[in-house]
Amino acid sequence: GAALLLVQPGCSAPSFSGEMLEVDMASLASEKAENDVFTPADGGSLAYVIYTSGSTGKPKGVAVEHRQAVSFLTGMQRQSPLQEDDIVMVKTSFSFDASVWQLFWWSLSGASAYLLPPGWEKDPALIVQAIHQESITTAH
C-alpha cells in the first residue's frame, strides 16, 4: 500500500502503481541543506519498521524503537563479543528481522561487515568460498 517509491537512477518497478521518485545520491551530496536544524534520535525514536510474515494470519508492520534495537545488539555483543578484527557476513534479506544483527552488530565493536553477493546465499559452496576468501569470522 505504499504511495511513494524512492529509486536509484536507472532502476524501475513496473508493478508499482504509486508515485516513483528518482533519487541521485551523488547529486544530493553536493547540495546545501535548506535546514541546518538537526534533532538527534533518542531511545524512543523510531529506528525501523519491519513487516511480519503473517504467520498469525495477517502480515503487519512492527515499529522498533532505537532503545529496542540497541538493547538487542548490546545483548548480542555481551553474549558473543565481536572484536575489531572480526568480519560479519551479511547474507539475510534486509526485509527479514534476522538481518538487523547482521547489519548493525559489527558497528558496536568497530568490526566489519561483508555483504554476500545477491544469490550466493542459496549456494552453500559460494558461502564457503566467501568465508575463506574474505576471512569471515561470523555468519548465521
N, CA, C and O atoms as a GROMACS GRO file, in nm:
protein
  560
    1GLY      N    1   0.079  -0.120   0.000
    1GLY     CA    2   0.000   0.000   0.000
    1GLY      C    3   0.083   0.126   0.000
    1GLY      O    4   0.030   0.234   0.026
    2ALA      N    5   0.212   0.117  -0.028
    2ALA     CA    6   0.296   0.237  -0.029
    2ALA      C    7   0.253   0.331  -0.141
    2ALA      O    8   0.216   0.286  -0.250
    3ALA      N    9   0.257   0.461  -0.114
    3ALA     CA   10   0.218   0.561  -0.213
    3ALA      C   11   0.338   0.616  -0.289
    3ALA      O   12   0.322   0.668  -0.399
    4LEU      N   13   0.458   0.603  -0.231
    4LEU     CA   14   0.577   0.661  -0.290
    4LEU      C   15   0.691   0.560  -0.284
    4LEU      O   16   0.711   0.494  -0.182
    5LEU      N   17   0.766   0.549  -0.393
    5LEU     CA   18   0.880   0.459  -0.400
    5LEU      C   19   1.001   0.540  -0.443
    5LEU      O   20   1.000   0.604  -0.548
    6LEU      N   21   1.108   0.538  -0.362
    6LEU     CA   22   1.233   0.604  -0.397
    6LEU      C   23   1.318   0.504  -0.474
    6LEU      O   24   1.336   0.390  -0.430
    7VAL      N   25   1.371   0.545  -0.589
    7VAL     CA   26   1.452   0.455  -0.672
    7VAL      C   27   1.583   0.522  -0.711
    7VAL      O   28   1.591   0.645  -0.719
    8GLN      N   29   1.684   0.441  -0.734
    8GLN     CA   30   1.811   0.490  -0.786
    8GLN      C   31   1.794   0.515  -0.936
    8GLN      O   32   1.708   0.454  -0.999
    9PRO      N   33   1.876   0.604  -0.993
    9PRO     CA   34   1.869   0.627  -1.138
    9PRO      C   35   1.888   0.495  -1.214
    9PRO      O   36   1.977   0.416  -1.182
   10GLY      N   37   1.806   0.474  -1.312
   10GLY     CA   38   1.815   0.354  -1.394
   10GLY      C   39   1.736   0.236  -1.342
   10GLY      O   40   1.723   0.135  -1.411
   11CYS      N   41   1.682   0.247  -1.221
   11CYS     CA   42   1.602   0.138  -1.164
   11CYS      C   43   1.454   0.162  -1.194
   11CYS      O   44   1.410   0.276  -1.208
   12SER      N   45   1.380   0.054  -1.203
   12SER     CA   46   1.236   0.069  -1.225
   12SER      C   47   1.162  -0.037  -1.145
   12SER      O   48   1.221  -0.136  -1.100
   13ALA      N   49   1.036  -0.015  -1.128
   13ALA     CA   50   0.948  -0.109  -1.059
   13ALA      C   51   0.817  -0.112  -1.136
   13ALA      O   52   0.721  -0.046  -1.098
   14PRO      N   53   0.813  -0.190  -1.245
   14PRO     CA   54   0.696  -0.188  -1.334
   14PRO      C   55   0.564  -0.222  -1.266
   14PRO      O   56   0.459  -0.177  -1.311
   15SER      N   57   0.567  -0.302  -1.159
   15SER     CA   58   0.440  -0.340  -1.096
   15SER      C   59   0.396  -0.242  -0.987
   15SER      O   60   0.290  -0.259  -0.928
   16PHE      N   61   0.477  -0.138  -0.959
   16PHE     CA   62   0.441  -0.041  -0.856
   16PHE      C   63   0.343   0.060  -0.915
   16PHE      O   64   0.369   0.117  -1.021
   17SER      N   65   0.231   0.082  -0.847
   17SER     CA   66   0.128   0.170  -0.901
   17SER      C   67   0.130   0.310  -0.842
   17SER      O   68   0.056   0.398  -0.888
   18GLY      N   69   0.213   0.334  -0.740
   18GLY     CA   70   0.220   0.466  -0.678
   18GLY      C   71   0.316   0.557  -0.751
   18GLY      O   72   0.361   0.528  -0.862
   19GLU      N   73   0.348   0.668  -0.687
   19GLU     CA   74   0.442   0.766  -0.744
   19GLU      C   75   0.585   0.718  -0.721
   19GLU      O   76   0.619   0.671  -0.612
   20MET      N   77   0.670   0.730  -0.825
   20MET     CA   78   0.811   0.695  -0.814
   20MET      C   79   0.895   0.821  -0.818
   20MET      O   80   0.873   0.908  -0.902
   21LEU      N   81   0.992   0.831  -0.726
   21LEU     CA   82   1.080   0.946  -0.720
   21LEU      C   83   1.223   0.896  -0.735
   21LEU      O   84   1.272   0.820  -0.652
   22GLU      N   85   1.289   0.941  -0.841
   22GLU     CA   86   1.428   0.902  -0.865
   22GLU      C   87   1.519   0.988  -0.778
   22GLU      O   88   1.510   1.110  -0.780
   23VAL      N   89   1.607   0.922  -0.702
   23VAL     CA   90   1.697   0.992  -0.611
   23VAL      C   91   1.841   0.961  -0.651
   23VAL      O   92   1.884   0.846  -0.651
   24ASP      N   93   1.914   1.066  -0.686
   24ASP     CA   94   2.055   1.052  -0.724
   24ASP      C   95   2.137   1.100  -0.604
   24ASP      O   96   2.150   1.220  -0.580
   25MET      N   97   2.193   1.004  -0.528
   25MET     CA   98   2.265   1.037  -0.406
   25MET      C   99   2.387   1.126  -0.432
   25MET      O  100   2.419   1.211  -0.349
   26ALA      N  101   2.455   1.109  -0.545
   26ALA     CA  102   2.571   1.192  -0.577
   26ALA      C  103   2.529   1.338  -0.590
   26ALA      O  104   2.599   1.428  -0.542
   27SER      N  105   2.417   1.362  -0.654
   27SER     CA  106   2.367   1.500  -0.669
   27SER      C  107   2.324   1.558  -0.534
   27SER      O  108   2.350   1.675  -0.505
   28LEU      N  109   2.260   1.475  -0.454
   28LEU     CA  110   2.214   1.523  -0.323
   28LEU      C  111   2.331   1.560  -0.232
   28LEU      O  112   2.322   1.655  -0.156
   29ALA      N  113   2.439   1.485  -0.241
   29ALA     CA  114   2.555   1.509  -0.154
   29ALA      C  115   2.616   1.646  -0.179
   29ALA      O  116   2.676   1.704  -0.088
   30SER      N  117   2.603   1.698  -0.300
   30SER     CA  118   2.663   1.827  -0.331
   30SER      C  119   2.571   1.945  -0.301
   30SER      O  120   2.613   2.060  -0.309
   31GLU      N  121   2.446   1.918  -0.268
   31GLU     CA  122   2.351   2.026  -0.240
   31GLU      C  123   2.365   2.076  -0.096
   31GLU      O  124   2.396   1.999  -0.005
   32LYS      N  125   2.341   2.206  -0.077
   32LYS     CA  126   2.343   2.262   0.057
   32LYS      C  127   2.207   2.236   0.122
   32LYS      O  128   2.102   2.250   0.060
   33ALA      N  129   2.213   2.198   0.248
   33ALA     CA  130   2.090   2.172   0.322
   33ALA      C  131   2.013   2.302   0.341
   33ALA      O  132   2.071   2.406   0.371
   34GLU      N  133   1.880   2.296   0.324
   34GLU     CA  134   1.797   2.414   0.345
   34GLU      C  135   1.776   2.440   0.493
   34GLU      O  136   1.755   2.554   0.534
   35ASN      N  137   1.781   2.335   0.572
   35ASN     CA  138   1.752   2.348   0.714
   35ASN      C  139   1.866   2.282   0.791
   35ASN      O  140   1.882   2.160   0.786
   36ASP      N  141   1.944   2.361   0.862
   36ASP     CA  142   2.058   2.308   0.936
   36ASP      C  143   2.019   2.258   1.075
   36ASP      O  144   2.106   2.220   1.153
   37VAL      N  145   1.890   2.256   1.107
   37VAL     CA  146   1.846   2.210   1.237
   37VAL      C  147   1.851   2.058   1.238
   37VAL      O  148   1.794   1.992   1.152
   38PHE      N  149   1.920   2.004   1.336
   38PHE     CA  150   1.933   1.859   1.348
   38PHE      C  151   1.880   1.817   1.484
   38PHE      O  152   1.926   1.867   1.587
   39THR      N  153   1.786   1.728   1.485
   39THR     CA  154   1.733   1.676   1.609
   39THR      C  155   1.782   1.533   1.625
   39THR      O  156   1.739   1.445   1.549
   40PRO      N  157   1.870   1.508   1.720
   40PRO     CA  158   1.920   1.371   1.737
   40PRO      C  159   1.811   1.276   1.783
   40PRO      O  160   1.715   1.315   1.850
   41ALA      N  161   1.827   1.152   1.746
   41ALA     CA  162   1.732   1.049   1.787
   41ALA      C  163   1.752   1.019   1.935
   41ALA      O  164   1.863   1.030   1.987
   42ASP      N  165   1.644   0.981   2.002
   42ASP     CA  166   1.657   0.934   2.139
   42ASP      C  167   1.606   0.791   2.144
   42ASP      O  168   1.567   0.735   2.042
   43GLY      N  169   1.606   0.732   2.262
   43GLY     CA  170   1.568   0.591   2.275
   43GLY      C  171   1.429   0.559   2.224
   43GLY      O  172   1.403   0.447   2.179
   44GLY      N  173   1.339   0.656   2.232
   44GLY     CA  174   1.202   0.633   2.188
   44GLY      C  175   1.178   0.663   2.042
   44GLY      O  176   1.067   0.644   1.992
   45SER      N  177   1.281   0.711   1.972
   45SER     CA  178   1.267   0.741   1.829
   45SER      C  179   1.257   0.612   1.748
   45SER      O  180   1.314   0.509   1.784
   46LEU      N  181   1.184   0.621   1.640
   46LEU     CA  182   1.169   0.505   1.553
   46LEU      C  183   1.302   0.472   1.485
   46LEU      O  184   1.364   0.559   1.425
   47ALA      N  185   1.344   0.347   1.495
   47ALA     CA  186   1.466   0.302   1.427
   47ALA      C  187   1.430   0.244   1.291
   47ALA      O  188   1.494   0.276   1.190
   48TYR      N  189   1.329   0.158   1.288
   48TYR     CA  190   1.286   0.098   1.161
   48TYR      C  191   1.150   0.031   1.180
   48TYR      O  192   1.104   0.012   1.292
   49VAL      N  193   1.088  -0.002   1.070
   49VAL     CA  194   0.963  -0.078   1.070
   49VAL      C  195   0.991  -0.206   0.993
   49VAL      O  196   1.042  -0.202   0.881
   50ILE      N  197   0.958  -0.319   1.053
   50ILE     CA  198   0.976  -0.448   0.987
   50ILE      C  199   0.837  -0.511   0.971
   50ILE      O  200   0.752  -0.498   1.059
   51TYR      N  201   0.817  -0.576   0.861
   51TYR     CA  202   0.687  -0.637   0.836
   51TYR      C  203   0.693  -0.786   0.863
   51TYR      O  204   0.781  -0.856   0.814
   52THR      N  205   0.597  -0.834   0.944
   52THR     CA  206   0.593  -0.975   0.980
   52THR      C  207   0.547  -1.057   0.861
   52THR      O  208   0.489  -1.004   0.765
   53SER      N  209   0.572  -1.186   0.867
   53SER     CA  210   0.537  -1.276   0.757
   53SER      C  211   0.388  -1.307   0.754
   53SER      O  212   0.337  -1.356   0.653
   54GLY      N  213   0.320  -1.281   0.861
   54GLY     CA  214   0.178  -1.310   0.864
   54GLY      C  215   0.148  -1.448   0.916
   54GLY      O  216   0.041  -1.503   0.888
   55SER      N  217   0.240  -1.508   0.991
   55SER     CA  218   0.220  -1.644   1.043
   55SER      C  219   0.098  -1.653   1.135
   55SER      O  220   0.045  -1.761   1.157
   56THR      N  221   0.054  -1.539   1.188
   56THR     CA  222  -0.064  -1.538   1.275
   56THR      C  223  -0.192  -1.514   1.196
   56THR      O  224  -0.300  -1.506   1.253
   57GLY      N  225  -0.179  -1.502   1.065
   57GLY     CA  226  -0.296  -1.484   0.982
   57GLY      C  227  -0.294  -1.359   0.897
   57GLY      O  228  -0.349  -1.359   0.787
   58LYS      N  229  -0.232  -1.253   0.946
   58LYS     CA  230  -0.230  -1.129   0.870
   58LYS      C  231  -0.096  -1.058   0.888
   58LYS      O  232  -0.057  -1.029   1.002
   59PRO      N  233  -0.024  -1.031   0.779
   59PRO     CA  234   0.102  -0.959   0.792
   59PRO      C  235   0.078  -0.820   0.851
   59PRO      O  236  -0.026  -0.758   0.827
   60LYS      N  237   0.175  -0.772   0.927
   60LYS     CA  238   0.160  -0.638   0.985
   60LYS      C  239   0.298  -0.576   1.005
   60LYS      O  240   0.398  -0.646   1.016
   61GLY      N  241   0.300  -0.443   1.008
   61GLY     CA  242   0.424  -0.371   1.034
   61GLY      C  243   0.446  -0.358   1.184
   61GLY      O  244   0.353  -0.333   1.259
   62VAL      N  245   0.571  -0.377   1.226
   62VAL     CA  246   0.606  -0.363   1.367
   62VAL      C  247   0.710  -0.252   1.378
   62VAL      O  248   0.817  -0.259   1.318
   63ALA      N  249   0.678  -0.149   1.456
   63ALA     CA  250   0.769  -0.036   1.475
   63ALA      C  251   0.870  -0.072   1.584
   63ALA      O  252   0.831  -0.113   1.694
   64VAL      N  253   0.998  -0.055   1.555
   64VAL     CA  254   1.104  -0.084   1.651
   64VAL      C  255   1.174   0.047   1.686
   64VAL      O  256   1.221   0.119   1.598
   65GLU      N  257   1.179   0.077   1.815
   65GLU     CA  258   1.245   0.199   1.862
   65GLU      C  259   1.395   0.177   1.875
   65GLU      O  260   1.442   0.063   1.882
   66HIS      N  261   1.470   0.287   1.878
   66HIS     CA  262   1.615   0.279   1.895
   66HIS      C  263   1.653   0.200   2.020
   66HIS      O  264   1.743   0.116   2.015
   67ARG      N  265   1.584   0.225   2.133
   67ARG     CA  266   1.622   0.155   2.258
   67ARG      C  267   1.608   0.004   2.243
   67ARG      O  268   1.688  -0.071   2.298
   68GLN      N  269   1.506  -0.042   2.169
   68GLN     CA  270   1.487  -0.185   2.150
   68GLN      C  271   1.598  -0.244   2.063
   68GLN      O  272   1.651  -0.352   2.093
   69ALA      N  273   1.632  -0.174   1.956
   69ALA     CA  274   1.738  -0.223   1.867
   69ALA      C  275   1.872  -0.225   1.939
   69ALA      O  276   1.947  -0.322   1.929
   70VAL      N  277   1.903  -0.117   2.012
   70VAL     CA  278   2.030  -0.109   2.084
   70VAL      C  279   2.036  -0.216   2.194
   70VAL      O  280   2.141  -0.277   2.214
   71SER      N  281   1.927  -0.238   2.263
   71SER     CA  282   1.923  -0.341   2.367
   71SER      C  283   1.952  -0.479   2.308
   71SER      O  284   2.029  -0.556   2.364
   72PHE      N  285   1.890  -0.508   2.196
   72PHE     CA  286   1.912  -0.636   2.129
   72PHE      C  287   2.059  -0.651   2.088
   72PHE      O  288   2.121  -0.754   2.113
   73LEU      N  289   2.113  -0.547   2.024
   73LEU     CA  290   2.251  -0.555   1.974
   73LEU      C  291   2.353  -0.560   2.087
   73LEU      O  292   2.452  -0.633   2.077
   74THR      N  293   2.332  -0.485   2.194
   74THR     CA  294   2.427  -0.492   2.305
   74THR      C  295   2.418  -0.627   2.375
   74THR      O  296   2.518  -0.677   2.426
   75GLY      N  297   2.299  -0.686   2.378
   75GLY     CA  298   2.286  -0.822   2.431
   75GLY      C  299   2.363  -0.922   2.347
   75GLY      O  300   2.428  -1.012   2.400
   76MET      N  301   2.356  -0.906   2.215
   76MET     CA  302   2.435  -0.992   2.126
   76MET      C  303   2.584  -0.975   2.155
   76MET      O  304   2.658  -1.074   2.160
   77GLN      N  305   2.628  -0.852   2.173
   77GLN     CA  306   2.769  -0.824   2.197
   77GLN      C  307   2.815  -0.883   2.331
   77GLN      O  308   2.927  -0.931   2.341
   78ARG      N  309   2.728  -0.879   2.433
   78ARG     CA  310   2.764  -0.940   2.562
   78ARG      C  311   2.773  -1.092   2.550
   78ARG      O  312   2.862  -1.155   2.607
   79GLN      N  313   2.680  -1.151   2.475
   79GLN     CA  314   2.675  -1.297   2.462
   79GLN      C  315   2.788  -1.351   2.376
   79GLN      O  316   2.848  -1.453   2.410
   80SER      N  317   2.817  -1.285   2.266
   80SER     CA  318   2.921  -1.330   2.172
   80SER      C  319   3.000  -1.208   2.126
   80SER      O  320   2.974  -1.155   2.017
   81PRO      N  321   3.094  -1.161   2.206
   81PRO     CA  322   3.164  -1.036   2.175
   81PRO      C  323   3.240  -1.040   2.043
   81PRO      O  324   3.315  -1.134   2.016
   82LEU      N  325   3.220  -0.937   1.963
   82LEU     CA  326   3.298  -0.917   1.842
   82LEU      C  327   3.416  -0.828   1.875
   82LEU      O  328   3.408  -0.744   1.965
   83GLN      N  329   3.526  -0.846   1.802
   83GLN     CA  330   3.645  -0.764   1.817
   83GLN      C  331   3.663  -0.684   1.688
   83GLN      O  332   3.594  -0.708   1.589
   84GLU      N  333   3.755  -0.588   1.688
   84GLU     CA  334   3.780  -0.505   1.571
   84GLU      C  335   3.818  -0.585   1.447
   84GLU      O  336   3.788  -0.544   1.335
   85ASP      N  337   3.884  -0.698   1.466
   85ASP     CA  338   3.930  -0.776   1.350
   85ASP      C  339   3.826  -0.877   1.301
   85ASP      O  340   3.853  -0.952   1.208
   86ASP      N  341   3.707  -0.880   1.361
   86ASP     CA  342   3.601  -0.970   1.315
   86ASP      C  343   3.533  -0.915   1.190
   86ASP      O  344   3.528  -0.794   1.167
   87ILE      N  345   3.481  -1.007   1.109
   87ILE     CA  346   3.404  -0.972   0.989
   87ILE      C  347   3.275  -1.053   0.992
   87ILE      O  348   3.278  -1.176   0.993
   88VAL      N  349   3.162  -0.983   0.994
   88VAL     CA  350   3.031  -1.045   0.997
   88VAL      C  351   2.978  -1.057   0.854
   88VAL      O  352   2.976  -0.960   0.780
   89MET      N  353   2.935  -1.177   0.817
   89MET     CA  354   2.876  -1.198   0.684
   89MET      C  355   2.730  -1.156   0.687
   89MET      O  356   2.652  -1.205   0.770
   90VAL      N  357   2.692  -1.065   0.598
   90VAL     CA  358   2.552  -1.022   0.583
   90VAL      C  359   2.496  -1.098   0.464
   90VAL      O  360   2.531  -1.071   0.349
   91LYS      N  361   2.408  -1.195   0.493
   91LYS     CA  362   2.353  -1.276   0.385
   91LYS      C  363   2.201  -1.290   0.392
   91LYS      O  364   2.140  -1.353   0.306
   92THR      N  365   2.142  -1.232   0.494
   92THR     CA  366   1.997  -1.241   0.511
   92THR      C  367   1.931  -1.122   0.443
   92THR      O  368   1.983  -1.010   0.448
   93SER      N  369   1.816  -1.145   0.381
   93SER     CA  370   1.741  -1.038   0.316
   93SER      C  371   1.715  -0.924   0.416
   93SER      O  372   1.680  -0.949   0.531
   94PHE      N  373   1.732  -0.800   0.370
   94PHE     CA  374   1.710  -0.685   0.456
   94PHE      C  375   1.566  -0.676   0.505
   94PHE      O  376   1.537  -0.606   0.602
   95SER      N  377   1.475  -0.744   0.439
   95SER     CA  378   1.335  -0.738   0.479
   95SER      C  379   1.303  -0.838   0.590
   95SER      O  380   1.190  -0.843   0.637
   96PHE      N  381   1.400  -0.917   0.632
   96PHE     CA  382   1.379  -1.017   0.737
   96PHE      C  383   1.440  -0.966   0.866
   96PHE      O  384   1.550  -0.911   0.866
   97ASP      N  385   1.368  -0.982   0.978
   97ASP     CA  386   1.416  -0.925   1.104
   97ASP      C  387   1.551  -0.979   1.149
   97ASP      O  388   1.623  -0.911   1.222
   98ALA      N  389   1.588  -1.099   1.109
   98ALA     CA  390   1.719  -1.155   1.147
   98ALA      C  391   1.834  -1.078   1.083
   98ALA      O  392   1.949  -1.094   1.125
   99SER      N  393   1.805  -0.996   0.984
   99SER     CA  394   1.913  -0.920   0.920
   99SER      C  395   1.963  -0.806   1.009
   99SER      O  396   2.073  -0.756   0.988
  100VAL      N  397   1.883  -0.765   1.108
  100VAL     CA  398   1.919  -0.649   1.190
  100VAL      C  399   2.054  -0.670   1.259
  100VAL      O  400   2.139  -0.581   1.256
  101TRP      N  401   2.074  -0.786   1.321
  101TRP     CA  402   2.202  -0.805   1.389
  101TRP      C  403   2.316  -0.812   1.290
  101TRP      O  404   2.426  -0.764   1.320
  102GLN      N  405   2.294  -0.870   1.172
  102GLN     CA  406   2.400  -0.877   1.071
  102GLN      C  407   2.435  -0.737   1.019
  102GLN      O  408   2.551  -0.707   0.992
  103LEU      N  409   2.336  -0.653   1.006
  103LEU     CA  410   2.357  -0.520   0.951
  103LEU      C  411   2.423  -0.422   1.048
  103LEU      O  412   2.496  -0.332   1.006
  104PHE      N  413   2.399  -0.439   1.179
  104PHE     CA  414   2.444  -0.337   1.273
  104PHE      C  415   2.533  -0.384   1.387
  104PHE      O  416   2.606  -0.302   1.443
  105TRP      N  417   2.531  -0.511   1.423
  105TRP     CA  418   2.606  -0.561   1.538
  105TRP      C  419   2.755  -0.528   1.529
  105TRP      O  420   2.816  -0.486   1.627
  106TRP      N  421   2.812  -0.546   1.412
  106TRP     CA  422   2.955  -0.524   1.391
  106TRP      C  423   2.997  -0.382   1.429
  106TRP      O  424   3.111  -0.360   1.471
  107SER      N  425   2.906  -0.285   1.414
  107SER     CA  426   2.943  -0.145   1.438
  107SER      C  427   2.968  -0.113   1.585
  107SER      O  428   3.033  -0.013   1.616
  108LEU      N  429   2.918  -0.196   1.677
  108LEU     CA  430   2.939  -0.171   1.820
  108LEU      C  431   3.085  -0.188   1.861
  108LEU      O  432   3.130  -0.126   1.958
  109SER      N  433   3.157  -0.272   1.789
  109SER     CA  434   3.295  -0.304   1.829
  109SER      C  435   3.398  -0.253   1.730
  109SER      O  436   3.518  -0.270   1.752
  110GLY      N  437   3.355  -0.191   1.622
  110GLY     CA  438   3.450  -0.147   1.520
  110GLY      C  439   3.490  -0.260   1.426
  110GLY      O  440   3.589  -0.249   1.354
  111ALA      N  441   3.414  -0.369   1.428
  111ALA     CA  442   3.440  -0.480   1.336
  111ALA      C  443   3.396  -0.439   1.196
  111ALA      O  444   3.369  -0.321   1.172
  112SER      N  445   3.388  -0.534   1.104
  112SER     CA  446   3.348  -0.505   0.966
  112SER      C  447   3.233  -0.596   0.926
  112SER      O  448   3.205  -0.697   0.991
  113ALA      N  449   3.168  -0.558   0.818
  113ALA     CA  450   3.062  -0.641   0.760
  113ALA      C  451   3.096  -0.671   0.615
  113ALA      O  452   3.153  -0.587   0.546
  114TYR      N  453   3.062  -0.790   0.571
  114TYR     CA  454   3.080  -0.831   0.432
  114TYR      C  455   2.943  -0.866   0.377
  114TYR      O  456   2.877  -0.956   0.429
  115LEU      N  457   2.899  -0.796   0.272
  115LEU     CA  458   2.770  -0.824   0.211
  115LEU      C  459   2.788  -0.931   0.105
  115LEU      O  460   2.854  -0.909   0.003
  116LEU      N  461   2.730  -1.045   0.130
  116LEU     CA  462   2.736  -1.156   0.036
  116LEU      C  463   2.668  -1.114  -0.094
  116LEU      O  464   2.559  -1.057  -0.089
  117PRO      N  465   2.728  -1.140  -0.209
  117PRO     CA  466   2.664  -1.102  -0.336
  117PRO      C  467   2.525  -1.165  -0.350
  117PRO      O  468   2.502  -1.277  -0.304
  118PRO      N  469   2.432  -1.094  -0.413
  118PRO     CA  470   2.297  -1.145  -0.430
  118PRO      C  471   2.298  -1.283  -0.497
  118PRO      O  472   2.368  -1.307  -0.595
  119GLY      N  473   2.217  -1.372  -0.441
  119GLY     CA  474   2.204  -1.508  -0.494
  119GLY      C  475   2.299  -1.607  -0.431
  119GLY      O  476   2.272  -1.727  -0.432
  120TRP      N  477   2.410  -1.561  -0.376
  120TRP     CA  478   2.508  -1.652  -0.316
  120TRP      C  479   2.453  -1.721  -0.192
  120TRP      O  480   2.498  -1.831  -0.157
  121GLU      N  481   2.356  -1.659  -0.124
  121GLU     CA  482   2.300  -1.719  -0.003
  121GLU      C  483   2.230  -1.851  -0.030
  121GLU      O  484   2.203  -1.927   0.062
  122LYS      N  485   2.200  -1.878  -0.156
  122LYS     CA  486   2.130  -2.001  -0.194
  122LYS      C  487   2.227  -2.113  -0.230
  122LYS      O  488   2.184  -2.225  -0.259
  123ASP      N  489   2.357  -2.084  -0.230
  123ASP     CA  490   2.456  -2.182  -0.273
  123ASP      C  491   2.562  -2.201  -0.164
  123ASP      O  492   2.650  -2.117  -0.149
  124PRO      N  493   2.554  -2.311  -0.088
  124PRO     CA  494   2.650  -2.334   0.021
  124PRO      C  495   2.796  -2.328  -0.024
  124PRO      O  496   2.881  -2.282   0.052
  125ALA      N  497   2.827  -2.372  -0.144
  125ALA     CA  498   2.965  -2.369  -0.192
  125ALA      C  499   3.014  -2.224  -0.207
  125ALA      O  500   3.129  -2.194  -0.176
  126LEU      N  501   2.926  -2.135  -0.254
  126LEU     CA  502   2.964  -1.994  -0.267
  126LEU      C  503   2.978  -1.928  -0.130
  126LEU      O  504   3.064  -1.841  -0.111
  127ILE      N  505   2.895  -1.968  -0.036
  127ILE     CA  506   2.907  -1.915   0.100
  127ILE      C  507   3.042  -1.954   0.159
  127ILE      O  508   3.112  -1.871   0.217
  128VAL      N  509   3.079  -2.082   0.145
  128VAL     CA  510   3.208  -2.129   0.196
  128VAL      C  511   3.322  -2.057   0.125
  128VAL      O  512   3.421  -2.021   0.188
  129GLN      N  513   3.309  -2.036  -0.005
  129GLN     CA  514   3.411  -1.964  -0.081
  129GLN      C  515   3.430  -1.823  -0.024
  129GLN      O  516   3.543  -1.779  -0.004
  130ALA      N  517   3.320  -1.755   0.001
  130ALA     CA  518   3.327  -1.618   0.056
  130ALA      C  519   3.390  -1.618   0.195
  130ALA      O  520   3.470  -1.530   0.227
  131ILE      N  521   3.355  -1.717   0.277
  131ILE     CA  522   3.412  -1.725   0.413
  131ILE      C  523   3.563  -1.734   0.405
  131ILE      O  524   3.634  -1.665   0.480
  132HIS      N  525   3.613  -1.817   0.316
  132HIS     CA  526   3.759  -1.833   0.303
  132HIS      C  527   3.824  -1.711   0.238
  132HIS      O  528   3.926  -1.662   0.288
  133GLN      N  529   3.768  -1.662   0.129
  133GLN     CA  530   3.829  -1.550   0.058
  133GLN      C  531   3.827  -1.421   0.136
  133GLN      O  532   3.922  -1.342   0.128
  134GLU      N  533   3.722  -1.398   0.212
  134GLU     CA  534   3.706  -1.270   0.281
  134GLU      C  535   3.743  -1.279   0.430
  134GLU      O  536   3.731  -1.180   0.503
  135SER      N  537   3.787  -1.396   0.474
  135SER     CA  538   3.825  -1.417   0.615
  135SER      C  539   3.710  -1.386   0.710
  135SER      O  540   3.730  -1.322   0.814
  136ILE      N  541   3.590  -1.430   0.675
  136ILE     CA  542   3.471  -1.409   0.756
  136ILE      C  543   3.488  -1.482   0.889
  136ILE      O  544   3.530  -1.598   0.891
  137THR      N  545   3.457  -1.415   0.998
  137THR     CA  546   3.467  -1.478   1.130
  137THR      C  547   3.332  -1.512   1.190
  137THR      O  548   3.323  -1.595   1.280
  138THR      N  549   3.226  -1.447   1.141
  138THR     CA  550   3.094  -1.465   1.200
  138THR      C  551   2.988  -1.474   1.090
  138THR      O  552   2.978  -1.387   1.003
  139ALA      N  553   2.908  -1.581   1.096
  139ALA     CA  554   2.799  -1.598   0.999
  139ALA      C  555   2.682  -1.664   1.070
  139ALA      O  556   2.700  -1.731   1.171
  140HIS      N  557   2.565  -1.645   1.014
  140HIS     CA  558   2.443  -1.704   1.073
  140HIS      C  559   2.378  -1.789   0.968
  140HIS      O  560   2.274  -1.850   0.993
   0.00000   0.00000   0.00000
